[in-house]
Amino acid sequence: MHFYIYQTAIGVLTLCEEKGCITAISTNYRPETGEEKETETIRRAHTQITEYLEGKRKIFDLPLATTGTEFQKRVWKALSEIPYGETRTYGEIAAAIGNPKAARAVGMANHRNPLMIVVPCHRVIGSNGKMTGYASGLDTKEFLLKLERKMA
């Protein structure tokens, strides 16, 4: 496993890669294992994230690999289907994956999303339309949503 740490418009961002696939994108995180090395895959991911943060990219084209339960993977897939500049509620995601009573479980899976920005967990809001928790902080979530609304 390789990782590399960058300074970005939303702060320190760590990108992890294993076997040619991005496995994690996170703020203020340093893996306990692995080699700090900027691989071609990590560099490509950083370039695309930078383009996104500059309002020049709406869709990512990266090889991704996640580890999680089947439920989490269904939630993460549903997150990936939320269009740029739009939001969904936890209940809407639960319904989209065929489990309309699982809004709280969707929230937990959302929180465990290892690929922030690329798998857009920031696009999920509370049923009342308000901001809800975000692992990288509500200020980061608000920044990302405002960026998308401005560029949509």
Backbone as CSV, one residue per row, in Angstrom:
resi,resn,N_x,N_y,N_z,CA_x,CA_y,CA_z,C_x,C_y,C_z
1,MET,0.831,-1.170,0.000,0.000,0.000,0.000,0.880,1.239,0.000
2,HIS,0.466,2.229,-0.805,1.180,3.503,-0.866,0.220,4.619,-0.490
3,PHE,0.777,5.684,0.056,-0.025,6.862,0.357,0.811,8.098,0.111
4,TYR,0.112,9.204,-0.103,0.798,10.465,-0.269,-0.101,11.562,0.297
5,ILE,0.512,12.566,0.892,-0.220,13.622,1.578,-0.036,14.936,0.822
6,TYR,-1.160,15.608,0.567,-1.152,16.868,-0.170,-1.837,17.960,0.649
7,GLN,-1.439,19.185,0.400,-2.170,20.345,0.917,-3.139,20.752,-0.188
8,THR,-4.426,20.902,0.145,-5.439,21.255,-0.846,-6.278,22.425,-0.347
9,ALA,-7.228,22.827,-1.157,-8.130,23.920,-0.795,-8.981,23.587,0.425
10,ILE,-9.115,22.305,0.771,-9.895,21.909,1.951,-8.999,21.388,3.070
11,GLY,-7.710,21.632,2.956,-6.767,21.209,3.990,-5.930,20.025,3.548
12,VAL,-5.313,19.389,4.516,-4.443,18.245,4.245,-5.299,17.073,3.782
13,LEU,-4.891,16.456,2.681,-5.627,15.332,2.110,-4.656,14.183,1.872
14,THR,-5.010,13.006,2.394,-4.197,11.815,2.204,-4.880,10.913,1.181
15,LEU,-4.127,10.495,0.191,-4.622,9.576,-0.827,-3.862,8.269,-0.692
16,CYS,-4.600,7.158,-0.689,-3.996,5.834,-0.558,-4.278,5.016,-1.808
17,GLU,-3.301,4.197,-2.169,-3.414,3.363,-3.368,-2.872,1.982,-3.072
18,GLU,-3.561,0.990,-3.593,-3.096,-0.385,-3.485,-3.414,-1.101,-4.784
19,LYS,-2.411,-1.744,-5.337,-2.564,-2.527,-6.575,-3.202,-1.709,-7.697
20,GLY,-2.800,-0.449,-7.815,-3.275,0.395,-8.901,-4.641,1.010,-8.706
21,CYS,-5.234,0.867,-7.528,-6.558,1.433,-7.245,-6.502,2.363,-6.043
22,ILE,-7.250,3.440,-6.103,-7.377,4.336,-4.954,-8.264,3.647,-3.927
23,THR,-7.768,3.541,-2.692,-8.498,2.836,-1.636,-8.989,3.775,-0.535
24,ALA,-8.411,4.961,-0.443,-8.842,5.910,0.582,-8.466,7.328,0.177
25,ILE,-9.372,8.254,0.501,-9.141,9.687,0.363,-9.695,10.294,1.634
26,SER,-8.848,10.971,2.389,-9.284,11.446,3.699,-8.511,12.697,4.105
27,THR,-9.144,13.510,4.940,-8.460,14.679,5.486,-7.778,14.312,6.796
28,ASN,-6.651,14.927,7.016,-5.918,14.791,8.283,-5.781,13.344,8.761
29,TYR,-5.314,12.499,7.893,-5.171,11.079,8.199,-3.818,10.614,7.683
30,ARG,-3.134,9.840,8.468,-1.880,9.240,8.040,-1.954,7.748,8.349
31,PRO,-1.868,6.910,7.320,-1.959,5.462,7.545,-0.858,4.960,8.472
32,GLU,-1.182,3.940,9.241,-0.206,3.344,10.155,0.777,2.440,9.424
33,THR,0.362,1.940,8.283,1.234,1.079,7.487,1.298,1.615,6.068
34,GLY,2.219,1.093,5.295,2.364,1.504,3.910,3.548,2.424,3.717
35,GLU,3.857,2.661,2.469,5.005,3.483,2.096,4.514,4.834,1.575
36,GLU,5.080,5.905,2.089,4.747,7.232,1.582,5.453,7.407,0.241
37,LYS,4.645,7.332,-0.819,5.186,7.397,-2.171,4.099,7.920,-3.104
38,GLU,4.444,8.885,-3.912,3.492,9.434,-4.875,3.514,8.578,-6.143
39,THR,2.591,7.636,-6.224,2.503,6.765,-7.399,1.756,7.494,-8.519
40,GLU,1.806,6.934,-9.701,1.090,7.520,-10.835,-0.418,7.566,-10.560
41,THR,-0.954,6.520,-9.954,-2.394,6.483,-9.637,-2.744,7.561,-8.624
42,ILE,-1.942,7.718,-7.597,-2.177,8.752,-6.589,-2.064,10.136,-7.225
43,ARG,-1.061,10.335,-8.062,-0.876,11.629,-8.733,-2.093,11.956,-9.609
44,ARG,-2.588,10.952,-10.321,-3.772,11.139,-11.175,-4.991,11.523,-10.328
45,ALA,-5.169,10.854,-9.201,-6.289,11.161,-8.307,-6.159,12.587,-7.769
46,HIS,-4.961,12.957,-7.366,-4.734,14.312,-6.856,-5.054,15.353,-7.929
47,THR,-4.631,15.114,-9.147,-4.910,16.039,-10.245,-6.412,16.209,-10.430
48,GLN,-7.151,15.094,-10.424,-8.598,15.165,-10.632,-9.297,15.855,-9.451
49,ILE,-8.852,15.586,-8.242,-9.437,16.247,-7.070,-9.148,17.745,-7.110
50,THR,-7.938,18.129,-7.497,-7.592,19.547,-7.626,-8.480,20.213,-8.670
51,GLU,-8.674,19.540,-9.808,-9.552,20.080,-10.847,-10.977,20.253,-10.313
52,TYR,-11.449,19.273,-9.544,-12.780,19.355,-8.938,-12.854,20.569,-8.001
53,LEU,-11.866,20.719,-7.131,-11.864,21.817,-6.155,-11.740,23.182,-6.822
54,GLU,-11.214,23.211,-8.043,-11.120,24.454,-8.814,-12.363,24.684,-9.672
55,GLY,-13.346,23.765,-9.589,-14.562,23.888,-10.371,-14.410,23.494,-11.824
56,LYS,-13.354,22.755,-12.147,-13.076,22.356,-13.528,-13.447,20.906,-13.832
57,ARG,-13.876,20.155,-12.821,-14.209,18.731,-13.013,-15.461,18.402,-12.227
58,LYS,-16.351,17.631,-12.875,-17.585,17.196,-12.216,-17.642,15.683,-12.060
59,ILE,-16.906,14.972,-12.887,-16.926,13.504,-12.876,-15.492,13.008,-12.731
60,PHE,-15.315,11.983,-11.903,-13.992,11.394,-11.690,-13.844,10.134,-12.532
61,ASP,-12.637,9.925,-13.000,-12.312,8.739,-13.786,-11.082,8.097,-13.149
62,LEU,-11.332,7.321,-12.105,-10.243,6.720,-11.335,-10.546,5.255,-11.032
63,PRO,-9.525,4.428,-10.964,-9.733,3.054,-10.497,-9.890,3.076,-8.980
64,LEU,-11.007,2.551,-8.484,-11.313,2.586,-7.058,-11.464,1.177,-6.507
65,ALA,-11.097,0.991,-5.251,-11.319,-0.282,-4.552,-11.660,0.054,-3.104
66,THR,-12.772,-0.488,-2.648,-13.189,-0.238,-1.270,-13.340,-1.551,-0.530
67,THR,-13.178,-1.464,0.760,-13.414,-2.600,1.642,-14.550,-2.217,2.562
68,GLY,-15.579,-3.039,2.581,-16.723,-2.771,3.438,-17.735,-3.886,3.331
69,THR,-18.806,-3.769,4.086,-19.867,-4.763,4.030,-20.644,-4.580,2.714
70,GLU,-21.452,-5.558,2.381,-22.282,-5.437,1.176,-23.230,-4.242,1.298
71,PHE,-23.782,-4.047,2.486,-24.674,-2.904,2.707,-23.925,-1.593,2.455
72,GLN,-22.739,-1.449,3.042,-21.953,-0.236,2.836,-21.664,-0.017,1.362
73,LYS,-21.304,-1.062,0.659,-20.994,-0.930,-0.772,-22.224,-0.495,-1.568
74,ARG,-23.410,-0.969,-1.197,-24.643,-0.538,-1.872,-24.887,0.950,-1.613
75,VAL,-24.655,1.369,-0.374,-24.815,2.791,-0.039,-23.811,3.622,-0.832
76,TRP,-22.551,3.221,-0.856,-21.524,3.983,-1.567,-21.818,4.058,-3.062
77,LYS,-22.362,2.994,-3.611,-22.756,3.014,-5.029,-23.871,4.031,-5.232
78,ALA,-24.860,4.038,-4.327,-25.953,5.005,-4.425,-25.440,6.439,-4.293
79,LEU,-24.472,6.657,-3.436,-23.875,7.994,-3.293,-23.260,8.432,-4.616
80,SER,-22.599,7.504,-5.281,-21.932,7.802,-6.552,-22.915,8.180,-7.645
81,GLU,-24.178,7.848,-7.446,-25.193,8.140,-8.456,-25.910,9.465,-8.203
82,ILE,-25.572,10.166,-7.126,-26.162,11.491,-6.877,-25.500,12.475,-7.843
83,PRO,-26.279,13.124,-8.682,-25.674,14.045,-9.657,-24.943,15.217,-9.004
84,TYR,-23.920,15.674,-9.668,-23.152,16.841,-9.260,-24.110,18.005,-9.028
85,GLY,-23.941,18.691,-7.905,-24.743,19.859,-7.600,-26.085,19.556,-6.955
86,GLU,-26.396,18.276,-6.761,-27.661,17.894,-6.138,-27.396,17.240,-4.792
87,THR,-28.441,17.138,-3.978,-28.340,16.461,-2.688,-29.462,15.442,-2.570
88,ARG,-29.274,14.513,-1.635,-30.290,13.522,-1.280,-30.302,13.420,0.235
89,THR,-31.409,12.949,0.767,-31.477,12.713,2.202,-31.074,11.266,2.482
90,TYR,-30.803,10.996,3.752,-30.473,9.626,4.148,-31.632,8.694,3.814
91,GLY,-32.863,9.171,4.016,-34.044,8.370,3.701,-34.151,8.075,2.215
92,GLU,-33.822,9.053,1.393,-33.856,8.829,-0.062,-32.818,7.802,-0.489
93,ILE,-31.649,7.841,0.133,-30.624,6.828,-0.185,-31.101,5.462,0.275
94,ALA,-31.685,5.393,1.470,-32.205,4.120,1.980,-33.241,3.544,1.016
95,ALA,-34.142,4.382,0.538,-35.160,3.920,-0.416,-34.509,3.481,-1.729
96,ALA,-33.501,4.216,-2.168,-32.824,3.891,-3.431,-32.146,2.526,-3.398
97,ILE,-31.705,2.102,-2.212,-31.052,0.791,-2.124,-32.038,-0.304,-1.713
98,GLY,-33.337,0.054,-1.685,-34.362,-0.941,-1.410,-34.608,-1.239,0.049
99,ASN,-34.177,-0.342,0.934,-34.360,-0.554,2.361,-34.804,0.764,3.001
100,PRO,-36.057,1.178,2.736,-36.497,2.520,3.129,-36.473,2.826,4.621
101,LYS,-36.379,1.833,5.465,-36.338,2.077,6.913,-34.906,2.138,7.454
102,ALA,-33.938,2.139,6.580,-32.538,2.054,7.005,-31.804,3.392,6.964
103,ALA,-32.507,4.496,7.164,-31.864,5.809,7.075,-30.692,5.949,8.049
104,ARG,-30.847,5.452,9.277,-29.743,5.552,10.253,-28.545,4.704,9.820
105,ALA,-28.817,3.510,9.314,-27.735,2.642,8.839,-27.047,3.268,7.631
106,VAL,-27.817,3.946,6.783,-27.228,4.666,5.656,-26.292,5.748,6.185
107,GLY,-26.708,6.440,7.243,-25.853,7.458,7.848,-24.533,6.886,8.330
108,MET,-24.583,5.708,8.941,-23.346,5.074,9.418,-22.449,4.657,8.241
109,ALA,-23.051,4.106,7.196,-22.272,3.717,6.012,-21.679,4.958,5.343
110,ASN,-22.458,6.019,5.301,-21.997,7.281,4.745,-20.777,7.780,5.515
111,HIS,-20.846,7.687,6.831,-19.741,8.123,7.686,-18.471,7.292,7.447
112,ARG,-18.630,6.045,7.069,-17.489,5.156,6.857,-16.975,5.148,5.412
113,ASN,-17.529,6.012,4.589,-17.091,6.109,3.196,-15.593,6.427,3.155
114,PRO,-14.786,5.545,2.566,-13.340,5.783,2.555,-12.870,6.715,1.434
115,LEU,-13.775,7.109,0.537,-13.360,7.856,-0.648,-14.082,9.203,-0.756
116,MET,-13.857,10.056,0.237,-14.524,11.354,0.234,-14.310,12.083,-1.091
117,ILE,-15.218,12.908,-1.438,-15.275,13.705,-2.661,-15.584,12.828,-3.870
118,VAL,-14.770,11.807,-4.129,-14.970,10.954,-5.301,-16.257,10.140,-5.150
119,VAL,-16.504,9.593,-3.985,-17.803,9.005,-3.634,-18.455,10.074,-2.758
120,PRO,-19.362,10.854,-3.342,-19.772,12.134,-2.747,-20.721,12.045,-1.548
121,CYS,-20.195,11.613,-0.432,-20.991,11.544,0.802,-21.397,12.932,1.279
122,HIS,-20.708,13.968,0.823,-21.069,15.334,1.198,-22.414,15.751,0.609
123,ARG,-22.926,15.018,-0.364,-24.194,15.361,-1.005,-25.408,14.826,-0.245
124,VAL,-25.187,14.232,0.923,-26.293,13.703,1.716,-26.574,14.658,2.876
125,ILE,-27.860,15.031,2.988,-28.281,15.983,4.006,-29.410,15.386,4.845
126,GLY,-29.769,16.068,5.911,-30.846,15.605,6.777,-32.207,15.739,6.105
127,SER,-33.179,15.026,6.618,-34.527,15.047,6.045,-35.159,16.437,6.120
128,ASN,-34.673,17.271,7.023,-35.183,18.642,7.152,-34.451,19.612,6.222
129,GLY,-33.550,19.088,5.394,-32.807,19.918,4.453,-31.574,20.568,5.031
130,LYS,-31.265,20.271,6.287,-30.116,20.895,6.949,-28.871,20.023,6.838
131,MET,-27.744,20.673,7.049,-26.472,19.972,7.078,-26.452,19.011,8.251
132,THR,-25.880,17.863,8.026,-25.689,16.894,9.097,-24.208,16.569,9.160
133,GLY,-23.816,15.747,10.077,-22.415,15.436,10.291,-21.640,15.088,9.035
134,TYR,-20.364,15.398,9.078,-19.454,15.090,7.979,-18.097,14.832,8.607
135,ALA,-17.498,13.708,8.277,-16.242,13.295,8.913,-15.155,14.367,8.815
136,SER,-15.157,15.135,7.736,-14.145,16.169,7.559,-14.608,17.537,8.024
137,GLY,-15.738,17.582,8.721,-16.244,18.824,9.276,-17.319,19.455,8.408
138,LEU,-18.288,20.078,9.076,-19.388,20.707,8.348,-18.922,21.858,7.468
139,ASP,-17.843,22.547,7.861,-17.335,23.629,7.026,-16.854,23.096,5.681
140,THR,-16.223,21.917,5.685,-15.767,21.301,4.440,-16.969,20.866,3.600
141,LYS,-17.964,20.268,4.253,-19.172,19.846,3.545,-19.846,21.051,2.884
142,GLU,-19.994,22.136,3.618,-20.608,23.342,3.075,-19.795,23.901,1.911
143,PHE,-18.475,23.890,2.033,-17.597,24.360,0.957,-17.850,23.548,-0.311
144,LEU,-17.887,22.210,-0.185,-18.070,21.338,-1.347,-19.442,21.540,-1.997
145,LEU,-20.482,21.651,-1.170,-21.823,21.849,-1.718,-21.966,23.215,-2.385
146,LYS,-21.394,24.256,-1.795,-21.442,25.586,-2.411,-20.675,25.592,-3.734
147,LEU,-19.524,24.926,-3.749,-18.740,24.834,-4.984,-19.587,24.180,-6.086
148,GLU,-20.234,23.082,-5.754,-21.029,22.369,-6.758,-22.232,23.187,-7.224
149,ARG,-22.899,23.858,-6.307,-24.058,24.681,-6.702,-23.622,25.811,-7.628
150,LYS,-22.471,26.402,-7.327,-21.943,27.504,-8.133,-21.563,27.037,-9.534
151,MET,-21.011,25.816,-9.640,-20.497,25.326,-10.913,-21.509,24.487,-11.701
152,ALA,-22.634,24.125,-11.073,-23.614,23.230,-11.732,-24.264,23.889,-12.934
